[in-house]
Amino acid sequence: MLFALICRDKEGAQDLRLNTREAHLTYVSESGPLVKLGGPLLDDSGERMIGSLLIIDVPDMKAAREWAESDPYKKAGLFQTVDVLPWRATVGVSLDQ
């Protein structure tokens, strides 16, 4: 089942994001095909990272929340909010395996 993780950074946490980025990217890459799509949310200028959006494929909400809680960004306290929502691809590129 697909889930969207919409994560918003705490205000003024740019340095924390940059210092934790390598560990986050390693976590994502080591998750293999579980992560279907992901990247940073940007401010209005399109320059500064202010959060993250990930689409993951896991069995259920419990697994989605566990994966989100294990993200180094989350563990470092980067996020102000993390929303985990069931999601269905309807338009665009298929995310099926």
URHUDA-V500025 format. One record per helix or strand. SS is the DSSP state (hx for helix, st for strand). FROM is the first residue (numbers start at 1). TO is the last residue. If there is no record, write none. Layout:
SS/FROM/TO
SS/FROM/TO
This chain:
st/2/9
hx/14/30
hx/32/34
st/35/42
st/49/57
hx/61/70
hx/72/75
st/79/86
